[in-house]
Amino acid sequence: MALQERPEVWDELVPVWDAFHALSRSRPVGCGPGAILISEILAWAGAFPPDDLPGFIQLIQTLDEAWLEHQRSKDGQKGQHPDHRQ
């Protein structure tokens, strides 16, 4: 991502942003990248306990959805769930 395209991350969300990037390396890959597994998010939260676990999970999953949608749009597969590709 070009430097000018990098999002501004509020200081209080930097740990979530860092966790998302670390967890992205654990995503399953088949015919394309899959969603980050909840078990991976919970393992991360066990090692680095967030103050608000439900909020942390929601933020990671929301970032993941946006990332997956971006990947699908780049691949010409917009709107398809990653598990339903052919």
N, CA, C and O atoms as a printed pandas DataFrame, in Angstrom:
     atom_number atom_name residue_name chain_id  residue_number  x_coord  y_coord  z_coord
0              1         N          MET        A               1    0.851   -1.165    0.000
1              2        CA          MET        A               1    0.000    0.000    0.000
2              3         C          MET        A               1    0.896    1.227    0.000
3              4         O          MET        A               1    1.839    1.314    0.787
4              5         N          ALA        A               2    0.611    2.153   -0.861
5              6        CA          ALA        A               2    1.390    3.375   -0.944
6              7         C          ALA        A               2    1.209    4.178    0.344
7              8         O          ALA        A               2    0.157    4.134    0.982
8              9         N          LEU        A               3    2.250    4.902    0.704
9             10        CA          LEU        A               3    2.229    5.657    1.951
10            11         C          LEU        A               3    1.037    6.605    2.037
11            12         O          LEU        A               3    0.428    6.725    3.100
12            13         N          GLN        A               4    0.694    7.276    0.946
13            14        CA          GLN        A               4   -0.423    8.218    0.984
14            15         C          GLN        A               4   -1.768    7.511    1.154
15            16         O          GLN        A               4   -2.754    8.161    1.502
16            17         N          GLU        A               5   -1.836    6.208    0.922
17            18        CA          GLU        A               5   -3.078    5.454    1.068
18            19         C          GLU        A               5   -3.226    4.821    2.444
19            20         O          GLU        A               5   -4.256    4.215    2.739
20            21         N          ARG        A               6   -2.209    4.953    3.289
21            22        CA          ARG        A               6   -2.273    4.322    4.607
22            23         C          ARG        A               6   -3.296    5.023    5.471
23            24         O          ARG        A               6   -3.330    6.253    5.515
24            25         N          PRO        A               7   -4.133    4.259    6.161
25            26        CA          PRO        A               7   -5.146    4.881    7.022
26            27         C          PRO        A               7   -4.513    5.473    8.271
27            28         O          PRO        A               7   -3.467    5.021    8.737
28            29         N          GLU        A               8   -5.169    6.491    8.797
29            30        CA          GLU        A               8   -4.755    7.043   10.081
30            31         C          GLU        A               8   -5.382    6.168   11.158
31            32         O          GLU        A               8   -6.594    5.952   11.156
32            33         N          VAL        A               9   -4.576    5.673   12.065
33            34        CA          VAL        A               9   -5.071    4.806   13.133
34            35         C          VAL        A               9   -4.954    5.564   14.445
35            36         O          VAL        A               9   -3.872    6.015   14.820
36            37         N          TRP        A              10   -6.069    5.698   15.133
37            38        CA          TRP        A              10   -6.068    6.370   16.429
38            39         C          TRP        A              10   -5.204    5.580   17.400
39            40         O          TRP        A              10   -5.153    4.352   17.336
40            41         N          ASP        A              11   -4.536    6.276   18.285
41            42        CA          ASP        A              11   -3.607    5.652   19.230
42            43         C          ASP        A              11   -4.227    4.480   19.991
43            44         O          ASP        A              11   -3.581    3.450   20.182
44            45         N          GLU        A              12   -5.487    4.641   20.428
45            46        CA          GLU        A              12   -6.117    3.578   21.229
46            47         C          GLU        A              12   -6.446    2.338   20.388
47            48         O          GLU        A              12   -6.727    1.276   20.942
48            49         N          LEU        A              13   -6.413    2.465   19.052
49            50        CA          LEU        A              13   -6.698    1.320   18.187
50            51         C          LEU        A              13   -5.440    0.677   17.596
51            52         O          LEU        A              13   -5.535   -0.308   16.863
52            53         N          VAL        A              14   -4.273    1.223   17.909
53            54        CA          VAL        A              14   -3.023    0.652   17.386
54            55         C          VAL        A              14   -2.861   -0.817   17.794
55            56         O          VAL        A              14   -2.454   -1.622   16.955
56            57         N          PRO        A              15   -3.163   -1.211   19.057
57            58        CA          PRO        A              15   -3.039   -2.640   19.393
58            59         C          PRO        A              15   -3.962   -3.532   18.558
59            60         O          PRO        A              15   -3.584   -4.652   18.216
60            61         N          VAL        A              16   -5.155   -3.057   18.227
61            62        CA          VAL        A              16   -6.083   -3.834   17.389
62            63         C          VAL        A              16   -5.525   -3.925   15.969
63            64         O          VAL        A              16   -5.544   -4.996   15.363
64            65         N          TRP        A              17   -5.035   -2.817   15.441
65            66        CA          TRP        A              17   -4.452   -2.785   14.098
66            67         C          TRP        A              17   -3.261   -3.739   14.009
67            68         O          TRP        A              17   -3.128   -4.494   13.046
68            69         N          ASP        A              18   -2.394   -3.693   15.029
69            70        CA          ASP        A              18   -1.232   -4.589   15.054
70            71         C          ASP        A              18   -1.666   -6.047   15.139
71            72         O          ASP        A              18   -1.093   -6.908   14.472
72            73         N          ALA        A              19   -2.683   -6.328   15.963
73            74        CA          ALA        A              19   -3.191   -7.698   16.082
74            75         C          ALA        A              19   -3.763   -8.171   14.753
75            76         O          ALA        A              19   -3.525   -9.307   14.344
76            77         N          PHE        A              20   -4.516   -7.306   14.075
77            78        CA          PHE        A              20   -5.087   -7.677   12.785
78            79         C          PHE        A              20   -3.995   -8.057   11.790
79            80         O          PHE        A              20   -4.110   -9.062   11.089
80            81         N          HIS        A              21   -2.942   -7.257   11.730
81            82        CA          HIS        A              21   -1.863   -7.569   10.789
82            83         C          HIS        A              21   -1.153   -8.872   11.153
83            84         O          HIS        A              21   -0.808   -9.659   10.272
84            85         N          ALA        A              22   -0.936   -9.098   12.437
85            86        CA          ALA        A              22   -0.306  -10.358   12.856
86            87         C          ALA        A              22   -1.222  -11.540   12.571
87            88         O          ALA        A              22   -0.764  -12.574   12.086
88            89         N          LEU        A              23   -2.512  -11.398   12.868
89            90        CA          LEU        A              23   -3.465  -12.483   12.642
90            91         C          LEU        A              23   -3.696  -12.753   11.156
91            92         O          LEU        A              23   -4.062  -13.868   10.783
92            93         N          SER        A              24   -3.490  -11.763   10.320
93            94        CA          SER        A              24   -3.670  -11.958    8.878
94            95         C          SER        A              24   -2.753  -13.046    8.338
95            96         O          SER        A              24   -3.078  -13.715    7.357
96            97         N          ARG        A              25   -1.612  -13.216    8.980
97            98        CA          ARG        A              25   -0.675  -14.264    8.546
98            99         C          ARG        A              25   -1.190  -15.662    8.853
99           100         O          ARG        A              25   -0.679  -16.647    8.320
100          101         N          SER        A              26   -2.212  -15.753    9.722
101          102        CA          SER        A              26   -2.722  -17.078   10.107
102          103         C          SER        A              26   -3.960  -17.472    9.310
103          104         O          SER        A              26   -4.514  -18.550    9.523
104          105         N          ARG        A              27   -4.401  -16.603    8.389
105          106        CA          ARG        A              27   -5.646  -16.905    7.668
106          107         C          ARG        A              27   -5.467  -18.125    6.773
107          108         O          ARG        A              27   -4.402  -18.313    6.186
108          109         N          PRO        A              28   -6.513  -18.963    6.664
109          110        CA          PRO        A              28   -6.439  -20.123    5.779
110          111         C          PRO        A              28   -6.431  -19.679    4.315
111          112         O          PRO        A              28   -7.034  -18.670    3.948
112          113         N          VAL        A              29   -5.744  -20.445    3.507
113          114        CA          VAL        A              29   -5.675  -20.138    2.081
114          115         C          VAL        A              29   -6.019  -21.412    1.317
115          116         O          VAL        A              29   -5.421  -22.466    1.532
116          117         N          GLY        A              30   -6.991  -21.292    0.425
117          118        CA          GLY        A              30   -7.367  -22.411   -0.435
118          119         C          GLY        A              30   -7.361  -21.880   -1.849
119          120         O          GLY        A              30   -6.305  -21.751   -2.469
120          121         N          CYS        A              31   -8.539  -21.572   -2.361
121          122        CA          CYS        A              31   -8.669  -20.949   -3.682
122          123         C          CYS        A              31   -8.464  -19.453   -3.579
123          124         O          CYS        A              31   -8.599  -18.733   -4.568
124          125         N          GLY        A              32   -8.148  -18.997   -2.423
125          126        CA          GLY        A              32   -7.923  -17.592   -2.134
126          127         C          GLY        A              32   -7.875  -17.452   -0.629
127          128         O          GLY        A              32   -8.082  -18.429    0.091
128          129         N          PRO        A              33   -7.606  -16.253   -0.141
129          130        CA          PRO        A              33   -7.531  -16.085    1.307
130          131         C          PRO        A              33   -8.895  -16.233    1.964
131          132         O          PRO        A              33   -9.907  -15.790    1.422
132          133         N          GLY        A              34   -8.913  -16.854    3.127
133          134        CA          GLY        A              34  -10.131  -17.006    3.887
134          135         C          GLY        A              34  -10.143  -16.068    5.078
135          136         O          GLY        A              34   -9.173  -15.353    5.328
136          137         N          ALA        A              35  -11.226  -16.076    5.797
137          138        CA          ALA        A              35  -11.367  -15.227    6.985
138          139         C          ALA        A              35  -10.448  -15.732    8.103
139          140         O          ALA        A              35  -10.147  -16.922    8.200
140          141         N          ILE        A              36  -10.020  -14.797    8.929
141          142        CA          ILE        A              36   -9.242  -15.166   10.111
142          143         C          ILE        A              36  -10.162  -15.984   11.020
143          144         O          ILE        A              36  -11.285  -15.570   11.307
144          145         N          LEU        A              37   -9.691  -17.125   11.462
145          146        CA          LEU        A              37  -10.492  -18.022   12.296
146          147         C          LEU        A              37  -10.668  -17.446   13.695
147          148         O          LEU        A              37   -9.752  -16.836   14.246
148          149         N          ILE        A              38  -11.859  -17.648   14.265
149          150        CA          ILE        A              38  -12.131  -17.173   15.617
150          151         C          ILE        A              38  -11.155  -17.802   16.607
151          152         O          ILE        A              38  -10.774  -17.163   17.587
152          153         N          SER        A              39  -10.749  -19.031   16.366
153          154        CA          SER        A              39   -9.792  -19.684   17.261
154          155         C          SER        A              39   -8.458  -18.937   17.277
155          156         O          SER        A              39   -7.796  -18.878   18.314
156          157         N          GLU        A              40   -8.062  -18.372   16.149
157          158        CA          GLU        A              40   -6.824  -17.591   16.084
158          159         C          GLU        A              40   -6.979  -16.273   16.840
159          160         O          GLU        A              40   -6.064  -15.832   17.535
160          161         N          ILE        A              41   -8.149  -15.650   16.696
161          162        CA          ILE        A              41   -8.409  -14.391   17.413
162          163         C          ILE        A              41   -8.400  -14.646   18.917
163          164         O          ILE        A              41   -7.823  -13.869   19.678
164          165         N          LEU        A              42   -9.039  -15.734   19.346
165          166        CA          LEU        A              42   -9.085  -16.061   20.774
166          167         C          LEU        A              42   -7.699  -16.427   21.304
167          168         O          LEU        A              42   -7.368  -16.094   22.442
168          169         N          ALA        A              43   -6.897  -17.098   20.505
169          170        CA          ALA        A              43   -5.533  -17.421   20.928
170          171         C          ALA        A              43   -4.727  -16.136   21.124
171          172         O          ALA        A              43   -3.985  -16.001   22.097
172          173         N          TRP        A              44   -4.880  -15.195   20.188
173          174        CA          TRP        A              44   -4.186  -13.913   20.320
174          175         C          TRP        A              44   -4.648  -13.202   21.596
175          176         O          TRP        A              44   -3.833  -12.685   22.360
176          177         N          ALA        A              45   -5.963  -13.184   21.813
177          178        CA          ALA        A              45   -6.514  -12.515   22.989
178          179         C          ALA        A              45   -6.058  -13.194   24.283
179          180         O          ALA        A              45   -5.942  -12.541   25.320
180          181         N          GLY        A              46   -5.801  -14.496   24.224
181          182        CA          GLY        A              46   -5.278  -15.187   25.398
182          183         C          GLY        A              46   -3.852  -14.785   25.707
183          184         O          GLY        A              46   -3.462  -14.690   26.871
184          185         N          ALA        A              47   -3.075  -14.548   24.661
185          186        CA          ALA        A              47   -1.677  -14.145   24.844
186          187         C          ALA        A              47   -1.550  -12.660   25.173
187          188         O          ALA        A              47   -0.672  -12.251   25.932
188          189         N          PHE        A              48   -2.440  -11.861   24.590
189          190        CA          PHE        A              48   -2.411  -10.401   24.765
190          191         C          PHE        A              48   -3.829   -9.945   25.121
191          192         O          PHE        A              48   -4.530   -9.399   24.269
192          193         N          PRO        A              49   -4.258  -10.161   26.369
193          194        CA          PRO        A              49   -5.657   -9.912   26.741
194          195         C          PRO        A              49   -6.100   -8.460   26.507
195          196         O          PRO        A              49   -5.511   -7.532   27.060
196          197         N          PRO        A              50   -7.140   -8.273   25.688
197          198        CA          PRO        A              50   -7.685   -6.926   25.502
198          199         C          PRO        A              50   -8.600   -6.563   26.672
199          200         O          PRO        A              50   -9.081   -7.440   27.391
200          201         N          ASP        A              51   -8.831   -5.273   26.853
201          202        CA          ASP        A              51   -9.732   -4.827   27.923
202          203         C          ASP        A              51  -11.167   -5.259   27.658
203          204         O          ASP        A              51  -11.916   -5.546   28.591
204          205         N          ASP        A              52  -11.548   -5.304   26.384
205          206        CA          ASP        A              52  -12.928   -5.614   25.987
206          207         C          ASP        A              52  -12.888   -6.714   24.923
207          208         O          ASP        A              52  -12.784   -6.426   23.731
208          209         N          LEU        A              53  -12.970   -7.965   25.357
209          210        CA          LEU        A              53  -12.849   -9.088   24.423
210          211         C          LEU        A              53  -13.911   -9.071   23.331
211          212         O          LEU        A              53  -13.554   -9.212   22.161
212          213         N          PRO        A              54  -15.210   -8.905   23.647
213          214        CA          PRO        A              54  -16.202   -8.875   22.564
214          215         C          PRO        A              54  -15.944   -7.740   21.565
215          216         O          PRO        A              54  -16.103   -7.923   20.358
216          217         N          GLY        A              55  -15.550   -6.581   22.069
217          218        CA          GLY        A              55  -15.243   -5.461   21.182
218          219         C          GLY        A              55  -14.028   -5.740   20.324
219          220         O          GLY        A              55  -14.007   -5.395   19.142
220          221         N          PHE        A              56  -13.007   -6.366   20.911
221          222        CA          PHE        A              56  -11.800   -6.730   20.171
222          223         C          PHE        A              56  -12.134   -7.691   19.039
223          224         O          PHE        A              56  -11.680   -7.512   17.909
224          225         N          ILE        A              57  -12.930   -8.715   19.347
225          226        CA          ILE        A              57  -13.319   -9.696   18.329
226          227         C          ILE        A              57  -14.083   -9.006   17.207
227          228         O          ILE        A              57  -13.829   -9.260   16.029
228          229         N          GLN        A              58  -15.015   -8.137   17.570
229          230        CA          GLN        A              58  -15.807   -7.439   16.555
230          231         C          GLN        A              58  -14.925   -6.564   15.670
231          232         O          GLN        A              58  -15.105   -6.537   14.453
232          233         N          LEU        A              59  -13.986   -5.857   16.262
233          234        CA          LEU        A              59  -13.101   -5.002   15.462
234          235         C          LEU        A              59  -12.233   -5.825   14.510
235          236         O          LEU        A              59  -12.079   -5.463   13.343
236          237         N          ILE        A              60  -11.670   -6.922   14.997
237          238        CA          ILE        A              60  -10.837   -7.774   14.135
238          239         C          ILE        A              60  -11.672   -8.336   12.996
239          240         O          ILE        A              60  -11.234   -8.331   11.846
240          241         N          GLN        A              61  -12.874   -8.822   13.303
241          242        CA          GLN        A              61  -13.719   -9.394   12.255
242          243         C          GLN        A              61  -14.184   -8.332   11.258
243          244         O          GLN        A              61  -14.316   -8.623   10.069
244          245         N          THR        A              62  -14.431   -7.119   11.719
245          246        CA          THR        A              62  -14.829   -6.038   10.817
246          247         C          THR        A              62  -13.676   -5.659    9.894
247          248         O          THR        A              62  -13.873   -5.482    8.691
248          249         N          LEU        A              63  -12.478   -5.534   10.453
249          250        CA          LEU        A              63  -11.300   -5.263    9.618
250          251         C          LEU        A              63  -11.088   -6.387    8.614
251          252         O          LEU        A              63  -10.764   -6.142    7.453
252          253         N          ASP        A              64  -11.275   -7.618    9.072
253          254        CA          ASP        A              64  -11.086   -8.776    8.204
254          255         C          ASP        A              64  -12.090   -8.782    7.052
255          256         O          ASP        A              64  -11.726   -9.056    5.908
256          257         N          GLU        A              65  -13.352   -8.478    7.355
257          258        CA          GLU        A              65  -14.369   -8.401    6.297
258          259         C          GLU        A              65  -13.990   -7.361    5.249
259          260         O          GLU        A              65  -14.095   -7.609    4.048
260          261         N          ALA        A              66  -13.551   -6.197    5.714
261          262        CA          ALA        A              66  -13.158   -5.131    4.784
262          263         C          ALA        A              66  -11.971   -5.567    3.947
263          264         O          ALA        A              66  -11.934   -5.307    2.744
264          265         N          TRP        A              67  -10.997   -6.227    4.565
265          266        CA          TRP        A              67   -9.818   -6.683    3.831
266          267         C          TRP        A              67  -10.208   -7.729    2.783
267          268         O          TRP        A              67   -9.756   -7.672    1.639
268          269         N          LEU        A              68  -11.052   -8.684    3.186
269          270        CA          LEU        A              68  -11.490   -9.721    2.247
270          271         C          LEU        A              68  -12.277   -9.124    1.080
271          272         O          LEU        A              68  -12.091   -9.532   -0.067
272          273         N          GLU        A              69  -13.147   -8.169    1.366
273          274        CA          GLU        A              69  -13.918   -7.506    0.301
274          275         C          GLU        A              69  -12.979   -6.782   -0.663
275          276         O          GLU        A              69  -13.172   -6.819   -1.878
276          277         N          HIS        A              70  -11.976   -6.135   -0.112
277          278        CA          HIS        A              70  -10.985   -5.455   -0.962
278          279         C          HIS        A              70  -10.260   -6.466   -1.850
279          280         O          HIS        A              70  -10.062   -6.220   -3.040
280          281         N          GLN        A              71   -9.868   -7.587   -1.279
281          282        CA          GLN        A              71   -9.187   -8.625   -2.054
282          283         C          GLN        A              71  -10.096   -9.168   -3.152
283          284         O          GLN        A              71   -9.658   -9.355   -4.287
284          285         N          ARG        A              72  -11.360   -9.421   -2.819
285          286        CA          ARG        A              72  -12.298   -9.940   -3.817
286          287         C          ARG        A              72  -12.502   -8.929   -4.940
287          288         O          ARG        A              72  -12.577   -9.310   -6.109
288          289         N          SER        A              73  -12.591   -7.650   -4.600
289          290        CA          SER        A              73  -12.797   -6.641   -5.645
290          291         C          SER        A              73  -11.569   -6.546   -6.542
291          292         O          SER        A              73  -11.698   -6.305   -7.742
292          293         N          LYS        A              74  -10.389   -6.730   -5.979
293          294        CA          LYS        A              74   -9.169   -6.734   -6.793
294          295         C          LYS        A              74   -9.140   -7.945   -7.716
295          296         O          LYS        A              74   -8.617   -7.876   -8.828
296          297         N          ASP        A              75   -9.699   -9.037   -7.254
297          298        CA          ASP        A              75   -9.705  -10.281   -8.027
298          299         C          ASP        A              75  -10.921  -10.404   -8.937
299          300         O          ASP        A              75  -11.072  -11.417   -9.621
300          301         N          GLY        A              76  -11.792   -9.393   -8.960
301          302        CA          GLY        A              76  -12.985   -9.444   -9.795
302          303         C          GLY        A              76  -14.061  -10.351   -9.258
303          304         O          GLY        A              76  -14.899  -10.839  -10.016
304          305         N          GLN        A              77  -14.049  -10.586   -7.948
305          306        CA          GLN        A              77  -15.013  -11.490   -7.338
306          307         C          GLN        A              77  -15.854  -10.763   -6.309
307          308         O          GLN        A              77  -16.266  -11.365   -5.317
308          309         N          LYS        A              78  -16.117   -9.492   -6.517
309          310        CA          LYS        A              78  -16.854   -8.682   -5.557
310          311         C          LYS        A              78  -18.212   -9.297   -5.247
311          312         O          LYS        A              78  -18.940   -9.736   -6.137
312          313         N          GLY        A              79  -18.527   -9.313   -3.953
313          314        CA          GLY        A              79  -19.828   -9.781   -3.526
314          315         C          GLY        A              79  -19.891  -11.268   -3.250
315          316         O          GLY        A              79  -20.872  -11.739   -2.674
316          317         N          GLN        A              80  -18.874  -12.027   -3.642
317          318        CA          GLN        A              80  -18.894  -13.465   -3.375
318          319         C          GLN        A              80  -18.227  -13.742   -2.043
319          320         O          GLN        A              80  -17.165  -13.197   -1.745
320          321         N          HIS        A              81  -18.846  -14.581   -1.254
321          322        CA          HIS        A              81  -18.242  -15.017   -0.012
322          323         C          HIS        A              81  -17.055  -15.907   -0.370
323          324         O          HIS        A              81  -17.148  -16.702   -1.305
324          325         N          PRO        A              82  -15.927  -15.790    0.364
325          326        CA          PRO        A              82  -14.740  -16.573   -0.002
326          327         C          PRO        A              82  -14.966  -18.076   -0.006
327          328         O          PRO        A              82  -14.258  -18.796   -0.710
328          329         N          ASP        A              83  -15.928  -18.568    0.755
329          330        CA          ASP        A              83  -16.183  -20.013    0.793
330          331         C          ASP        A              83  -17.049  -20.476   -0.375
331          332         O          ASP        A              83  -17.250  -21.679   -0.544
332          333         N          HIS        A              84  -17.572  -19.538   -1.195
333          334        CA          HIS        A              84  -18.467  -19.902   -2.298
334          335         C          HIS        A              84  -17.871  -19.608   -3.668
335          336         O          HIS        A              84  -18.600  -19.494   -4.653
336          337         N          ARG        A              85  -16.575  -19.489   -3.732
337          338        CA          ARG        A              85  -15.939  -19.242   -5.035
338          339         C          ARG        A              85  -15.916  -20.533   -5.835
339          340         O          ARG        A              85  -15.910  -21.629   -5.276
340          341         N          GLN        A              86  -15.903  -20.385   -7.146
341          342        CA          GLN        A              86  -15.834  -21.584   -7.991
342          343         C          GLN        A              86  -14.600  -21.549   -8.842
343          344         O          GLN        A              86  -14.363  -22.471   -9.622
